[in-house]
Amino acid sequence: MMNIILVSNRLAKTRSISLGGLQIALLLLLLSGLMLGAAFTLQYLLVRFAPEDLSDEIRVMLSQVQNDEQQKQQFYLHSSLDAMAVRVGRMQAQVQRLDALGARLAKLTGMKPEEFQFSNPPAEGGPLVTIPGQKMSENGLGQQLDSLSHMLNDRNDKLLALETMLLQNQLSRKMLPSIPPVHTGYYSSNFGWRIDPFTGENAMHEGVDFVADAGTPIYASAGGVVDYASLNSSYGNMVEIDHGNEIVTRYAHCSKLFVKVGQIVRRGEKIAEVGSTGRSTGNHLHFEVRYKGIAQNPVRFLEKAAS
């Protein structure tokens, strides 16, 4: 804290001004700026209007001052160039990551590699048209680098979001019944109304039957969690898999079961073998697809996956 007392013949009383640490620092900074400005002004005047009989010592001193200023400018210029080189290097690394991300996205979408060659620069050309006097300044170059850096970050975020969406769609497709549960056999009874083989009456068949030899492997048509794996009076030995989104598949009349309730299975994983247990007239697999508890035609799912 500094107190300044003002005394004047015009004032009946003295006045005091209190200066805090911040005010004192600002005042010192202002005085330093004024001194530097005065020194540069004096240097310019001496060099610009120096008399012919100026002593050699003063000329050497002024020349040294000029050299020091030039060295400072060169140092600042090199520092600026080094900083820009670092930023360019970071941007090149970002471009390489974008190239790798673009290649992954092309693979996810099924594009041919030759259609999008991310590692090669795009072809360019055309006549040369220049504007005289238009040169890139240091500030202009810095602004261009800032704009390009923001654009790269924005593109990176958007491509990552697109990759996430594609991966989610790919995962959703894997969770849909998409592959036949047996690799051999044929449909003996399709989905829909039919004559029941036991009663001879018209009845709804809520799945499709694959005729296959006993012991033929049965595979999960999609990935999911086993929520039933036991004997049922009508279905016989049955496996039921929950695929999420209220989609369930059933595999009935099995001779053997190889999964347990709560087990996570992948698409194409062996879960049972063909048999003739339960309400069955022979060795076959009864395959069902249910959505929100309502039976769907499994053939539609399998045909859509094959198309």
C-alpha positions in Angstrom: 0.0 0.0 0.0 1.3 3.5 -0.9 -0.1 6.8 0.2 0.5 10.0 -1.9 -0.2 13.3 -0.1 -1.0 16.3 -2.4 -0.2 19.8 -1.1 -1.3 23.0 -3.0 -1.7 26.7 -2.3 -5.2 26.5 -3.8 -6.4 23.7 -1.5 -7.2 24.5 2.1 -6.5 21.0 3.1 -4.1 18.4 1.9 -5.4 15.4 -0.1 -4.1 11.8 0.0 -4.3 9.1 -2.6 -4.0 5.5 -1.6 -2.5 3.1 -4.2 -2.8 -0.7 -3.8 -0.5 -3.3 -5.2 -2.3 -3.6 -8.4 -2.4 0.1 -9.1 1.4 0.3 -8.3 2.1 -2.5 -10.7 0.1 -0.9 -13.5 1.8 2.4 -12.9 5.3 0.8 -13.1 4.2 -1.0 -16.2 3.1 2.3 -17.7 6.3 4.0 -16.8 8.3 1.1 -18.3 6.3 1.4 -21.6 6.9 5.1 -21.7 10.6 4.6 -21.2 10.9 1.9 -23.9 8.9 4.1 -26.3 11.1 7.1 -25.6 14.2 4.9 -26.1 13.0 3.6 -29.5 12.0 7.1 -30.5 15.4 8.5 -29.6 17.1 5.6 -31.4 15.1 6.3 -34.6 15.8 10.0 -34.4 19.5 9.5 -33.9 19.7 7.1 -36.9 17.4 9.1 -39.1 18.7 12.6 -38.4 22.2 11.8 -37.1 24.8 14.4 -37.9 27.7 13.6 -40.0 30.2 14.1 -37.1 28.4 11.5 -34.9 31.1 9.7 -32.9 32.1 6.1 -33.9 31.2 4.9 -30.4 27.6 6.1 -30.7 27.3 4.6 -34.2 28.6 1.2 -33.0 26.2 1.3 -30.0 23.2 2.1 -32.3 24.3 -0.6 -34.8 24.5 -3.1 -31.9 21.0 -2.1 -30.8 19.7 -2.6 -34.3 21.4 -6.0 -34.5 19.8 -7.1 -31.2 16.4 -6.1 -32.4 16.9 -8.0 -35.7 18.0 -11.1 -33.7 14.9 -10.8 -31.5 12.7 -10.6 -34.6 14.4 -13.6 -36.2 14.0 -15.6 -32.9 10.3 -14.7 -32.8 9.9 -15.7 -36.4 11.6 -19.1 -35.9 9.6 -19.7 -32.8 6.4 -19.0 -34.7 7.5 -21.3 -37.5 8.3 -24.1 -35.0 4.9 -23.7 -33.4 3.2 -23.9 -36.7 5.3 -26.9 -37.7 4.1 -28.7 -34.5 0.5 -27.8 -35.3 0.9 -29.1 -38.9 2.4 -32.4 -37.5 -0.6 -32.8 -35.2 -3.0 -32.2 -38.1 -1.1 -34.7 -40.2 -1.6 -37.3 -37.4 -5.3 -36.4 -37.4 -5.5 -36.9 -41.1 -3.9 -40.3 -40.7 -6.5 -41.3 -38.1 -9.3 -40.1 -40.4 -7.8 -42.2 -43.2 -7.9 -45.3 -41.0 -11.4 -44.4 -39.8 -12.6 -43.9 -43.4 -11.1 -47.3 -44.4 -13.0 -48.9 -41.5 -16.3 -47.2 -42.5 -15.8 -48.3 -46.2 -15.4 -51.9 -45.0 -18.5 -51.7 -42.7 -20.6 -50.3 -45.6 -19.4 -53.0 -48.0 -17.7 -50.5 -50.4 -14.9 -51.7 -52.7 -11.4 -50.6 -51.5 -10.6 -49.1 -54.9 -13.6 -46.8 -54.7 -12.3 -44.9 -51.7 -8.5 -44.9 -51.4 -8.1 -42.8 -48.2 -4.3 -43.2 -48.1 -3.8 -41.4 -51.5 -4.4 -37.7 -52.0 -7.3 -36.8 -54.4 -6.4 -36.0 -58.0 -6.4 -32.2 -58.7 -5.7 -30.0 -61.7 -6.8 -27.0 -63.8 -5.3 -23.8 -65.3 -3.2 -21.5 -63.1 -5.0 -18.4 -62.1 -3.3 -16.0 -59.7 -4.2 -12.7 -58.0 -1.2 -10.2 -58.0 -0.3 -8.9 -54.6 -2.1 -11.6 -52.6 0.3 -13.1 -50.1 -0.4 -15.1 -47.1 0.6 -13.3 -43.9 1.6 -14.9 -40.7 -1.7 -14.1 -39.0 -3.6 -15.3 -42.1 -1.7 -18.6 -42.0 -2.4 -19.0 -38.3 -6.1 -18.4 -39.0 -6.1 -20.9 -41.8 -4.5 -23.5 -39.5 -7.1 -22.8 -36.8 -9.9 -23.2 -39.3 -8.5 -26.4 -40.7 -7.9 -27.8 -37.2 -11.5 -27.1 -36.2 -12.7 -28.7 -39.4 -10.7 -31.9 -38.8 -12.0 -32.2 -35.3 -15.6 -31.8 -36.5 -15.1 -34.4 -39.3 -13.5 -36.8 -36.9 -16.4 -36.5 -34.4 -19.0 -37.0 -37.2 -17.2 -40.0 -38.7 -16.9 -41.6 -35.3 -20.6 -41.1 -34.7 -21.3 -42.7 -38.1 -19.0 -45.6 -37.3 -21.0 -46.1 -34.0 -24.3 -46.1 -35.9 -22.9 -48.6 -38.4 -21.6 -50.9 -35.7 -25.0 -50.7 -33.9 -26.8 -51.6 -37.1 -24.4 -54.5 -37.7 -24.9 -55.7 -34.2 -28.6 -55.5 -34.6 -28.5 -57.6 -37.7 -26.5 -60.2 -35.8 -29.2 -60.3 -33.1 -31.9 -61.1 -35.7 -32.6 -64.7 -36.7 -30.6 -64.8 -39.9 -29.1 -68.2 -40.5 -30.8 -71.6 -40.9 -30.7 -73.6 -37.6 -29.6 -76.7 -39.5 -27.2 -77.0 -42.5 -29.0 -80.0 -44.1 -32.6 -81.0 -44.5 -35.7 -79.5 -46.1 -39.0 -78.0 -45.0 -41.6 -80.7 -44.4 -44.2 -78.3 -43.0 -44.3 -74.5 -43.5 -45.7 -71.8 -41.3 -49.5 -71.4 -41.4 -52.6 -73.4 -41.3 -52.3 -77.1 -41.9 -53.9 -80.5 -41.0 -52.7 -81.6 -37.6 -50.9 -85.0 -37.9 -52.4 -86.2 -34.7 -56.0 -85.0 -34.7 -56.6 -84.6 -38.5 -58.1 -81.2 -37.8 -57.2 -77.8 -39.3 -54.7 -76.2 -36.9 -52.2 -73.3 -36.9 -48.5 -74.4 -37.3 -46.5 -71.6 -35.7 -43.1 -72.5 -37.1 -41.3 -74.5 -39.9 -40.2 -78.1 -39.7 -36.7 -79.1 -41.0 -36.5 -82.8 -41.7 -33.0 -84.1 -40.7 -31.4 -87.2 -39.3 -31.2 -87.8 -35.6 -28.1 -86.2 -34.1 -27.9 -83.5 -36.8 -26.4 -80.3 -35.2 -28.7 -77.4 -34.4 -27.2 -73.9 -34.5 -28.4 -70.7 -33.0 -30.0 -68.6 -35.7 -28.8 -65.4 -33.9 -26.9 -64.4 -30.8 -28.7 -64.0 -27.5 -29.3 -65.4 -24.1 -30.9 -68.8 -23.4 -34.0 -68.4 -21.3 -35.3 -72.0 -21.6 -33.5 -75.3 -22.0 -35.6 -78.3 -20.8 -38.3 -80.8 -21.6 -41.8 -79.5 -22.7 -44.8 -81.7 -23.1 -45.6 -80.5 -26.6 -42.2 -79.3 -27.8 -40.1 -82.1 -26.3 -36.5 -81.1 -25.5 -36.6 -77.4 -26.4 -34.2 -74.4 -26.4 -35.6 -70.9 -26.3 -33.2 -68.0 -27.0 -34.0 -64.3 -26.2 -32.3 -62.0 -28.8 -33.5 -58.7 -27.3 -36.0 -56.3 -28.7 -38.7 -58.8 -27.8 -37.5 -61.3 -30.4 -37.3 -65.0 -29.4 -36.5 -68.2 -31.3 -37.5 -71.8 -30.3 -35.8 -75.1 -31.3 -38.0 -78.1 -30.5 -38.1 -81.9 -30.5 -34.3 -82.1 -29.9 -32.6 -85.3 -28.9 -29.8 -83.5 -26.9 -29.4 -80.0 -25.4 -25.9 -78.4 -25.1 -26.8 -75.1 -23.4 -28.2 -74.0 -20.1 -30.6 -71.2 -19.0 -28.7 -67.9 -18.7 -26.0 -68.9 -21.1 -24.9 -66.4 -23.8 -24.7 -67.9 -27.3 -23.3 -66.6 -30.5 -24.9 -66.8 -33.9 -24.0 -70.1 -35.5 -23.1 -71.7 -32.1 -24.2 -75.4 -31.7 -27.0 -75.6 -29.1 -28.6 -79.0 -29.6 -29.1 -82.0 -31.9 -32.1 -83.1 -34.0 -34.4 -85.7 -32.4 -38.1 -86.7 -32.1 -39.1 -85.8 -28.6 -42.4 -84.4 -27.5 -45.4 -84.2 -29.9 -43.5 -85.4 -33.0 -44.0 -88.1 -35.7 -40.3 -88.4 -36.6 -36.8 -86.9 -36.5 -37.0 -83.2 -37.4 -36.5 -79.7 -36.0 -39.4 -77.4 -35.3 -38.1 -73.8 -35.5 -40.1 -70.8 -34.4 -39.6 -67.0 -34.4 -41.7 -64.9 -32.0 -42.0 -61.1 -31.8 -43.7 -59.8 -28.7 -45.0 -63.3 -28.0 -46.7 -63.6 -31.5 -45.4 -66.3 -33.9 -43.8 -65.0 -37.1 -42.9 -66.8 -40.3 -39.2 -67.8 -39.9 -38.8 -68.1 -43.6 -39.1 -64.3 -44.0 -36.2 -63.7 -41.7 -34.0 -66.3 -43.4 -34.9 -65.0 -46.9 -34.2 -61.4 -45.9 -30.8 -62.4 -44.5 -30.0 -64.3 -47.7 -31.0 -61.4 -50.0 
